[in-house]
């Protein structure tokens, strides 16, 4: 399960008379909101380094080239098993990693880039891992957005308040999961550098 359409049938009982297209659009909004608020969609990419090249197209790299996403921020850039400090690179147009001209980069062990992603509004899917882990949050956020709408058959302010609480709790859980992932990335880097 990795498409928003997979969730629609599970939402229909609480949204009488709501068309599938409206639910899909709201799930797309909920997925983007969730990923931006929680920073739960984390990806680690590896790339070969070319001497003298200071700009790399991140959206063309695997695994994120498989998805319709925006890069929200760079978490960490490692070159030759060492951290590159944030003042030595920039994220340009939410797509390109640009190193400072005076940053000396040579091809030794390659580059590892850790990024936070969010699906574009028109995206139809998330990563399978993210969808399976946080589908409850996505559905709760979408139901909340739909149930607070006035003068529609599926309007239900009490249920909307409940779904908002569920979504908020799931976002808090996702934030904690994110920090565990950051810690894991740091430990992996330390292991490669021989610290442990």
N, C-alpha and C positions, 0 to 999 in steps of 0.2 A: 504494500500500500504506500504510494507516494504522490498520488494526485488528490487535489481537493475534491474532485468528483466522487472519490471513494467515501467521503464523509457525509455526503448529502443525505443518503437514505437514513443515516443514524440521527439526523437532525429533524427530519420531517414530523415526527410525532409532537414535538413542541412548537412547531411552526405551521399550524393549519392554514391551508390555502396559499402558502408562500411558494412561488414558482422556483424551480430548480436554478434558473439563471440568476435570480436575486440572491439565493443562498450561495451560489458559486462566487459571485462578485463580493459578497460579504466575507466569505472564507478567504478570498484573495487579500482583502483588506486586513482581516484578522491575522493572517499569516505574516504579512509584512509588519504590522504593528507589533506582533509577538517577537519577531526576530530583532526588531530595532530596540524594543524595551528591554529584552532579556539578553541580547547578544548571544543567544544560544547556538546559532549556526556558525560554528568555528571550523575552519578547514586549514590544514597544513599542506603546503605545496612544496615540491622540490623543483629546482631548475638548474640547468647548467649555466655556468658563468662564462661570458665571453670577454676576454681582455679588451678594455677600452670602451665597452658598451655600458652606458650609464642608465638606460631606460629599458624596462621590461614590461610587456603587456600581461598583466595578471589574469585578465578575463580569458585569455587564450590558453592558460595553463590548465592541466588536469589537476584535480577533479572538477574545478568550478566551470570549466568550459562546457560541461554537460548541462548546466542550469542557466536559467534566465534570471540573473542576480545583479545586485549592486554591491560593491565592496563598501562596507560601512566604515571600517578603519583597519589599519595594520596593527596587529598586536605585537609582533616581534619579527625582526629580520636577522637571520644568522648567515654569515658567510664564513666559510672555512672553519666551521664549528665554533665560531665566536660571534657574540652579539654585535650588531651594528647599531649604534646609538641613534635615537630618533632624530637628532639634529643633523644627521648625515644622509637622510633620505626624506622623500616627500611622496605622498599619494596624490597623483595628478588626475583630475577628471574622474575620480572614483574608479580608475582603471589601470593607471600606469605607476609603476614603482620607479622613481627617479632618484638616482644617487647624486650627491654633490659631485661636481666636476673634480674636486681635489681628492675624492675618495679613491684610493688605489685598490682596484679589484683585479685579482688575477685568478685564473682557473686553477684551483687546487682541489678542494673537496665539494664544491658546489654551494648551493644556496638553499635555505629553508625559509619559507615565508608563511607566517601564521596570520590569518585574516578573519575578520568578522563579516558575515554576509547577511543580506536581506533579499528576499525575492522581489522582483519588480512587480508592479501592480498587475500586470497582465500575465504573470507566470501562472502556469497550471499545475506545477508540482514543486515539492520540496525534496530534500534528500530523504531517502527511505528511513534512515535512522531517526532523523528529526521528526518526521511525520508519525512514526510509530511511538516514539517517546513522548511527544507533546500533542498528540491529536486531541486529547481532552481539553487542553488549553485553547487550541484553535477553535474547537467547536463551542466552547463556553464563551469565548470572546465574540464569535460570530453571532451566537444566539443572543447575547447581551445587546449587541448593536442592532439586531433586528427587533427584539422585543421591546426596546425603548421607543421605537417609532410610534407616533400617535396615529390614531384613526386607521389602523390596518387590522385585519382579522387576527393576526398573530401577535398583536400588542399584548404584553403582559408585564407590567412594571415590577410586580413582586418576583416573578421568575427571572426577569432581567437583572434585578439586584442580586439574586442568588448566583446567577451565571457570571456576573461581574466579580463576585467574591472568589468563585472557583478559578476564573481566569487569573486574577491577581495572585492567588496562592500558587498556581502553576508557574507563573512568571517568577515568583520568588524562588521556587524550587529550581527553575532553569538557571537563574543567576548563580545559585550555589553550585550547580553542576558546572557552570562556566569556570568558576574559580578553581574547582578541582582539576579541570582540564588545563588551566594555566599552570598550576603547580606541576602537573604531569609533564608538560612541555619543558618547564625549567629543569626538572629532574632528568629528562632525557638529554638535554643539552649538557648538564653537568656530567652525566655518565660518558658522553662522547668526549668530553674534555678531561676525563679521568679524575674527577673530583671525588666520587664515591668509591 
